[in-house]
Amino acid sequence: MPNQKNIMIRFSFIILIMVLVGIAIICKAGVIMFAERQYWKDVADRFVKENVSIPSTRGNIISADGQLMASSLPEYKIYMDFMINKKKGETEEEEKTRLKLQHIKDSILNANLDSICKGLHEIFPDKSTAYFKQHIRNGRKKESRSWLLYPKRISYIQYKETKRLPVFNLNKYKGGFHEQVFNQRKKPFGSLAMRTLGDMFPDIEKGAKNGLELSYDSILRGRDGITHRQKVMNKYLNIVDIPPIDGCDIITTIDVSMQDIAEKALVDKLKEINATVGVAILMEVQTGDIKAIVNMTKCNDGIYREIQNNAISDMMEPGSTFKTASIMVALEDGKITPDQIIDTGNGVYNMHGRPMKDHNWHRGGYGAITTTQTLMYSSNIGVSRLIDQNYHNQPEKYVEGLYKLGIATPLNLDIPGAGKPNIRMPNKDNWSRTALAWMSIGYETQVPPINTLTFYNAIANNGVMVKPKFVKSIVKDGQIVEDIPTEVLNPAIASPKTIQDIQMILEKVVSEGLGKKAGSKQFHVSGKTGTAQVSQGKGGYKTGTMRYLVSFCGYFPSEMPKYSCIVAIQKPGLPASGGLMAGSVFSKIAERVYAKHLAQDLKGAKDSTSIFIPDVKNGDINAAHYVLKRINIPTYNIPEEVEEGKPVWGNVTCNPDNVLFNKKDISNKLVPSVIGMGAKDAVYLLESMGLKARVTGTGKVRSQSIPAGNTLHKGQSIQLKLN
């Protein structure tokens, strides 16, 4: 049928069209998948971004007194794009338009080049205007899309100033100026406690290297967010899927002013004696809060810097500060008493075939002394004989006593890299006849300075050993998330009687013994000196230049200890004295910290029922009354003229609970007395009477060159001395 034939033709035509369209689609897909794959991949990367990380802001580290010690701040690298984007497959018309825009862009840059370069020089004075001009021209010549304008990272303030310059203040597509943002960790107080705070990698996203930054990294870091790029109303927007959670702040135990006190006192002494390494730690007795921790190493250029945390990591023989622990073991076991006599002879004693010397052996030694005096004078022979006589046949009992005292206890500190005390237990392989004697005076053991301080802090704390603490609390948005409690390591390192005896002995070490330099005229100090030769490893103690560790560890005030402190200094050659060198640093730290607290305590010493009368100067009673009335200070004998607001001259008497005014009659013919007045009132009064006043000094007028009562001659000069 004709109609049927027409239908088949139409149907075949439609099928053919569909087949051709399908083939075209497949071919186009093939071209896109293979020939144009990279192009469309670049487009996708540019406009479609999934699961892009949004970095969180790292939390701050804050001192105990509220000072910002470490914070994350943005830094920038600035670039210039000199070219207009060239579209792929652009038409001849589009190319002409692009070249025209490029010409306009170049013209604007050239017209403002002088202003730009002058502005860059003002912001970055280490580079000249001519340098920037030539540098920008080089970038334009190379047709760079990302030309680094300044080689270093710049601060946010510098970035904002740069953005105000001509051309740079346009958006990056028109002007070409763009930036790369970095998060940089900054320490506002510079090197202060920097090794304890810790360091970050240059790329802050890689995390922390050491110190509190590393220990509390998971808390400070927070959590990154996630975003993706999406087209909304013909614009591509970054849509946040998971918002970032900023890190928490940590409040440290460190007090910035105390840290500064400790650092200055230590560095001054290190320079004076040409020391190589010095540490100082200040700890609050009851809480274990570390208020200051200083680690200084002399660098090749002669400058002292914080290179490593020696205060917690140095594994060295502590020397004579260890003698306190030895005496405590014997006191606790009832082997000795504070008044027991021990003969140290002429200062040289044969200890199992090996000579042991006291520091004064060349002056004949100490002879017969008490247990207390063995620590007062730091007698090697006295301490060694006391321990050897009582523990030679059972040295393990002595070492067990040391462990009970807690001086060998690992502290498991917040800061990584802490050393663990090495106090060996006697056995057949590592023990000799002289081991006990030399261990008792601080050799053949290794104890980090912070462990020694923790032990002395327990003595100050009546036997309670607390763990040193570096962080007080964790804070989020100003609210405390977690308080870090004080951790008690040992509620009683010894009996109350032993603690009382050793506290008495340590106070005498400073008041009557070798530790006098660590003392103060303002309060009592307790502690122990230490001077030890430093082992050269396999070379022993005699190889090369002799090195010494001088130290002092103690607490103050002795009656009610508030702080404990250790100062340890390594130095080459003699002289070497723990009392003179480390003790003097201890004294400066203690006195300055004590003075700081004294000033604070006076603020809270006011009795609410007391009336504090200010020092009121003679002069204008009207002005004085006006001020005193507004601070609720009682005043008496007020002349009527005061109420009229006129200057009324007079003297002032300050009583314990009020101020008494005494009006003076001023004659126009006689020179008035201005003794006791302030400079302002004195000069005003004299010059209003025609005299020329000349003032030297500050405070109140103490003398006047023309005595009161002399005939007044206008135009005369009168000299006033204030004090």
DAZIHU-V465189 format. One record per backbone hydrogen bond with DSSP energy under -1.0 kcal/mol. CO is the residue of the C=O (numbers start at 1). NH is the residue of the N-H. E is the energy in kcal/mol with one decimal. If there is no record, write none. Layout:
co=CO nh=NH e=E
co=CO nh=NH e=E
This chain:
co=1 nh=5 e=-2.2
co=2 nh=6 e=-2.1
co=3 nh=7 e=-2.1
co=4 nh=8 e=-1.9
co=5 nh=9 e=-1.8
co=6 nh=10 e=-2.4
co=7 nh=11 e=-2.5
co=8 nh=12 e=-2.7
co=9 nh=13 e=-2.3
co=10 nh=14 e=-2.3
co=11 nh=15 e=-2.5
co=12 nh=16 e=-2.4
co=13 nh=17 e=-2.5
co=14 nh=18 e=-2.6
co=15 nh=19 e=-2.5
co=16 nh=20 e=-2.8
co=17 nh=21 e=-2.7
co=18 nh=22 e=-2.6
co=19 nh=23 e=-2.8
co=20 nh=24 e=-2.7
co=21 nh=25 e=-2.7
co=22 nh=26 e=-2.7
co=23 nh=27 e=-2.7
co=24 nh=28 e=-2.9
co=25 nh=29 e=-2.9
co=26 nh=30 e=-2.5
co=27 nh=31 e=-2.8
co=28 nh=32 e=-2.9
co=29 nh=33 e=-3.0
co=30 nh=34 e=-2.3
co=31 nh=36 e=-3.2
co=36 nh=40 e=-2.3
co=37 nh=41 e=-1.9
co=38 nh=42 e=-2.4
co=39 nh=43 e=-2.2
co=40 nh=44 e=-2.5
co=41 nh=45 e=-2.5
co=42 nh=46 e=-1.7
co=43 nh=47 e=-2.4
co=44 nh=48 e=-2.9
co=49 nh=229 e=-2.6
co=52 nh=227 e=-2.6
co=54 nh=225 e=-2.7
co=57 nh=247 e=-2.6
co=60 nh=250 e=-2.3
co=61 nh=69 e=-2.7
co=61 nh=70 e=-1.6
co=62 nh=252 e=-3.5
co=63 nh=66 e=-1.8
co=67 nh=63 e=-3.1
co=70 nh=61 e=-2.5
co=71 nh=186 e=-3.3
co=73 nh=184 e=-3.1
co=75 nh=182 e=-3.2
co=76 nh=154 e=-2.8
co=77 nh=180 e=-2.4
co=78 nh=149 e=-2.3
co=79 nh=178 e=-1.9
co=80 nh=147 e=-2.6
co=87 nh=90 e=-1.3
co=91 nh=95 e=-2.3
co=92 nh=96 e=-2.0
co=93 nh=97 e=-2.2
co=94 nh=98 e=-2.5
co=95 nh=99 e=-2.6
co=96 nh=100 e=-2.2
co=97 nh=101 e=-2.4
co=98 nh=102 e=-2.6
co=99 nh=103 e=-2.2
co=100 nh=104 e=-2.0
co=101 nh=105 e=-2.7
co=102 nh=106 e=-2.5
co=103 nh=107 e=-2.3
co=104 nh=108 e=-2.5
co=105 nh=109 e=-2.1
co=106 nh=110 e=-2.7
co=107 nh=111 e=-2.5
co=108 nh=112 e=-1.4
co=112 nh=116 e=-2.7
co=113 nh=117 e=-2.7
co=114 nh=118 e=-2.4
co=115 nh=119 e=-2.3
co=116 nh=120 e=-2.6
co=117 nh=121 e=-2.1
co=118 nh=122 e=-1.8
co=119 nh=123 e=-1.8
co=120 nh=124 e=-3.0
co=124 nh=127 e=-2.0
co=128 nh=132 e=-1.9
co=129 nh=133 e=-2.2
co=130 nh=134 e=-2.4
co=131 nh=135 e=-2.6
co=132 nh=136 e=-2.5
co=133 nh=137 e=-1.9
co=134 nh=138 e=-2.1
co=135 nh=139 e=-1.7
co=136 nh=140 e=-2.3
co=137 nh=141 e=-2.4
co=138 nh=142 e=-1.8
co=139 nh=144 e=-2.1
co=140 nh=143 e=-1.1
co=144 nh=82 e=-2.3
co=147 nh=80 e=-1.2
co=154 nh=76 e=-2.4
co=155 nh=159 e=-2.3
co=156 nh=160 e=-2.5
co=157 nh=161 e=-2.0
co=158 nh=162 e=-2.4
co=159 nh=163 e=-2.2
co=162 nh=165 e=-1.6
co=165 nh=169 e=-1.3
co=166 nh=168 e=-2.4
co=167 nh=170 e=-1.7
co=171 nh=175 e=-2.9
co=176 nh=81 e=-2.2
co=178 nh=79 e=-3.2
co=180 nh=77 e=-1.9
co=182 nh=75 e=-3.1
co=184 nh=73 e=-3.1
co=186 nh=71 e=-2.5
co=187 nh=190 e=-2.2
co=189 nh=192 e=-1.8
co=191 nh=194 e=-2.1
co=193 nh=197 e=-2.5
co=194 nh=198 e=-2.4
co=196 nh=212 e=-2.3
co=197 nh=213 e=-2.0
co=199 nh=209 e=-3.3
co=202 nh=204 e=-1.0
co=203 nh=206 e=-2.6
co=204 nh=207 e=-1.6
co=207 nh=201 e=-2.2
co=210 nh=214 e=-1.1
co=211 nh=215 e=-2.2
co=212 nh=216 e=-2.6
co=214 nh=217 e=-1.3
co=216 nh=220 e=-2.8
co=217 nh=221 e=-2.8
co=219 nh=248 e=-2.3
co=220 nh=59 e=-2.8
co=223 nh=245 e=-3.0
co=225 nh=54 e=-2.7
co=226 nh=241 e=-2.4
co=226 nh=242 e=-2.1
co=227 nh=52 e=-3.1
co=228 nh=239 e=-3.4
co=230 nh=237 e=-3.5
co=235 nh=232 e=-4.3
co=237 nh=230 e=-3.0
co=239 nh=228 e=-2.4
co=242 nh=226 e=-2.3
co=245 nh=223 e=-2.8
co=249 nh=475 e=-3.0
co=250 nh=62 e=-2.7
co=251 nh=472 e=-3.2
co=251 nh=473 e=-1.4
co=254 nh=64 e=-3.1
co=255 nh=259 e=-2.8
co=256 nh=260 e=-2.4
co=257 nh=261 e=-2.2
co=258 nh=262 e=-2.7
co=259 nh=263 e=-2.5
co=260 nh=264 e=-2.3
co=261 nh=265 e=-2.3
co=262 nh=266 e=-2.2
co=263 nh=267 e=-2.7
co=264 nh=268 e=-2.2
co=265 nh=269 e=-1.3
co=266 nh=270 e=-2.5
co=267 nh=271 e=-2.4
co=268 nh=272 e=-1.7
co=269 nh=273 e=-2.2
co=270 nh=275 e=-2.0
co=276 nh=298 e=-2.9
co=277 nh=570 e=-3.2
co=278 nh=296 e=-3.1
co=279 nh=568 e=-2.2
co=280 nh=294 e=-3.0
co=281 nh=566 e=-1.9
co=282 nh=291 e=-2.1
co=282 nh=292 e=-1.5
co=283 nh=564 e=-2.9
co=284 nh=288 e=-2.2
co=288 nh=469 e=-3.0
co=289 nh=284 e=-2.9
co=291 nh=255 e=-2.3
co=292 nh=282 e=-2.9
co=294 nh=280 e=-1.8
co=296 nh=278 e=-2.5
co=297 nh=305 e=-2.4
co=299 nh=302 e=-2.2
co=303 nh=299 e=-2.6
co=305 nh=297 e=-2.8
co=305 nh=307 e=-1.0
co=308 nh=310 e=-1.9
co=309 nh=312 e=-1.5
co=309 nh=313 e=-1.6
co=310 nh=314 e=-2.0
co=311 nh=450 e=-1.8
co=312 nh=419 e=-2.9
co=316 nh=447 e=-2.1
co=319 nh=322 e=-2.1
co=320 nh=323 e=-1.4
co=322 nh=326 e=-1.6
co=323 nh=327 e=-2.6
co=324 nh=328 e=-2.1
co=325 nh=329 e=-2.1
co=326 nh=330 e=-1.7
co=327 nh=331 e=-2.5
co=328 nh=332 e=-3.0
co=329 nh=333 e=-2.0
co=330 nh=335 e=-2.2
co=331 nh=334 e=-1.0
co=337 nh=340 e=-1.4
co=338 nh=372 e=-2.2
co=340 nh=371 e=-1.3
co=342 nh=369 e=-2.6
co=344 nh=347 e=-1.4
co=345 nh=367 e=-1.6
co=347 nh=358 e=-2.3
co=349 nh=356 e=-2.9
co=350 nh=352 e=-1.0
co=354 nh=351 e=-2.6
co=356 nh=349 e=-2.8
co=358 nh=361 e=-1.7
co=360 nh=363 e=-2.0
co=360 nh=365 e=-1.9
co=361 nh=364 e=-1.5
co=367 nh=344 e=-2.9
co=369 nh=342 e=-3.2
co=370 nh=374 e=-1.6
co=371 nh=375 e=-1.0
co=372 nh=376 e=-2.0
co=373 nh=377 e=-2.8
co=374 nh=379 e=-2.5
co=376 nh=514 e=-2.7
co=379 nh=383 e=-2.0
co=380 nh=384 e=-2.5
co=381 nh=385 e=-2.8
co=382 nh=386 e=-2.0
co=383 nh=387 e=-2.2
co=384 nh=388 e=-3.3
co=385 nh=389 e=-2.6
co=386 nh=390 e=-1.0
co=387 nh=391 e=-2.1
co=388 nh=392 e=-1.6
co=394 nh=397 e=-1.5
co=395 nh=399 e=-2.2
co=396 nh=400 e=-2.5
co=397 nh=401 e=-1.7
co=398 nh=402 e=-1.7
co=399 nh=403 e=-2.1
co=400 nh=404 e=-2.1
co=401 nh=405 e=-1.6
co=402 nh=407 e=-1.0
co=406 nh=409 e=-1.3
co=422 nh=446 e=-1.6
co=434 nh=438 e=-2.1
co=435 nh=439 e=-2.4
co=436 nh=440 e=-2.1
co=438 nh=443 e=-2.3
co=439 nh=442 e=-1.8
co=442 nh=319 e=-1.7
co=446 nh=422 e=-3.3
co=448 nh=451 e=-1.0
co=448 nh=452 e=-1.7
co=449 nh=453 e=-2.4
co=450 nh=454 e=-2.1
co=451 nh=455 e=-1.8
co=452 nh=456 e=-2.2
co=453 nh=457 e=-2.8
co=454 nh=458 e=-1.5
co=455 nh=459 e=-1.4
co=456 nh=460 e=-2.2
co=457 nh=461 e=-1.8
co=458 nh=463 e=-3.1
co=459 nh=462 e=-1.3
co=461 nh=464 e=-1.4
co=463 nh=493 e=-2.2
co=465 nh=489 e=-2.3
co=465 nh=490 e=-1.8
co=469 nh=290 e=-2.8
co=470 nh=253 e=-2.1
co=472 nh=484 e=-3.3
co=473 nh=251 e=-2.9
co=474 nh=481 e=-3.2
co=474 nh=482 e=-1.6
co=475 nh=249 e=-3.1
co=476 nh=479 e=-2.1
co=479 nh=476 e=-3.0
co=482 nh=474 e=-2.8
co=487 nh=467 e=-2.9
co=490 nh=465 e=-3.1
co=495 nh=499 e=-2.3
co=496 nh=500 e=-2.6
co=497 nh=501 e=-2.4
co=498 nh=502 e=-2.6
co=499 nh=503 e=-2.2
co=500 nh=504 e=-1.9
co=501 nh=505 e=-2.2
co=502 nh=506 e=-2.7
co=503 nh=507 e=-1.6
co=504 nh=508 e=-1.6
co=505 nh=509 e=-1.7
co=506 nh=527 e=-1.7
co=507 nh=511 e=-2.4
co=508 nh=512 e=-2.7
co=508 nh=513 e=-1.5
co=509 nh=515 e=-2.2
co=515 nh=518 e=-1.7
co=516 nh=519 e=-1.8
co=524 nh=558 e=-1.5
co=526 nh=555 e=-2.7
co=528 nh=553 e=-2.1
co=530 nh=551 e=-3.2
co=532 nh=549 e=-3.1
co=536 nh=539 e=-1.2
co=537 nh=540 e=-1.6
co=540 nh=536 e=-3.1
co=546 nh=573 e=-3.9
co=547 nh=534 e=-3.0
co=548 nh=571 e=-2.4
co=549 nh=532 e=-2.2
co=550 nh=569 e=-3.1
co=551 nh=530 e=-2.2
co=552 nh=567 e=-2.4
co=553 nh=528 e=-2.4
co=554 nh=565 e=-2.7
co=555 nh=526 e=-2.3
co=556 nh=562 e=-2.2
co=556 nh=563 e=-2.3
co=562 nh=285 e=-2.3
co=563 nh=556 e=-2.4
co=564 nh=283 e=-3.0
co=565 nh=554 e=-2.5
co=566 nh=281 e=-2.2
co=567 nh=552 e=-2.1
co=568 nh=279 e=-2.8
co=569 nh=550 e=-2.8
co=570 nh=276 e=-2.3
co=570 nh=277 e=-1.4
co=571 nh=548 e=-3.0
co=577 nh=581 e=-2.3
co=578 nh=583 e=-2.3
co=581 nh=585 e=-1.2
co=582 nh=586 e=-2.4
co=583 nh=587 e=-2.4
co=584 nh=588 e=-1.9
co=585 nh=589 e=-2.4
co=586 nh=590 e=-2.9
co=587 nh=591 e=-2.7
co=588 nh=592 e=-2.2
co=589 nh=593 e=-2.4
co=590 nh=594 e=-2.6
co=591 nh=595 e=-2.5
co=592 nh=596 e=-1.9
co=593 nh=597 e=-2.0
co=594 nh=598 e=-2.3
co=595 nh=599 e=-2.2
co=596 nh=600 e=-1.5
co=597 nh=601 e=-3.0
co=598 nh=602 e=-1.7
co=602 nh=605 e=-1.2
co=607 nh=610 e=-2.0
co=614 nh=616 e=-1.0
co=619 nh=650 e=-1.7
co=620 nh=624 e=-1.9
co=621 nh=625 e=-2.9
co=622 nh=626 e=-2.0
co=623 nh=627 e=-1.8
co=624 nh=628 e=-2.6
co=625 nh=629 e=-2.4
co=626 nh=630 e=-1.0
co=628 nh=633 e=-2.5
co=634 nh=659 e=-2.1
co=636 nh=661 e=-2.2
co=639 nh=642 e=-1.3
co=640 nh=643 e=-1.3
co=641 nh=644 e=-1.0
co=641 nh=646 e=-1.1
co=642 nh=645 e=-1.6
co=648 nh=621 e=-3.3
co=649 nh=664 e=-2.9
co=650 nh=619 e=-2.4
co=651 nh=662 e=-2.5
co=653 nh=660 e=-3.1
co=658 nh=655 e=-2.5
co=659 nh=636 e=-2.2
co=660 nh=653 e=-2.7
co=662 nh=651 e=-2.7
co=669 nh=712 e=-3.0
co=671 nh=709 e=-2.8
co=674 nh=677 e=-2.0
co=676 nh=618 e=-2.0
co=677 nh=701 e=-2.6
co=678 nh=682 e=-2.4
co=679 nh=683 e=-2.6
co=680 nh=684 e=-2.1
co=681 nh=685 e=-2.6
co=682 nh=686 e=-2.4
co=683 nh=687 e=-2.6
co=684 nh=688 e=-1.7
co=686 nh=691 e=-2.2
co=687 nh=690 e=-1.2
co=690 nh=715 e=-3.2
co=692 nh=718 e=-2.9
co=694 nh=720 e=-3.6
co=696 nh=722 e=-3.1
co=700 nh=723 e=-2.4
co=701 nh=676 e=-2.5
co=703 nh=721 e=-2.2
co=707 nh=710 e=-1.5
co=710 nh=671 e=-2.9
co=713 nh=716 e=-1.8
co=716 nh=692 e=-3.5
co=718 nh=694 e=-2.5
co=719 nh=705 e=-2.3
co=720 nh=696 e=-2.1
co=721 nh=702 e=-3.4
co=721 nh=703 e=-1.4
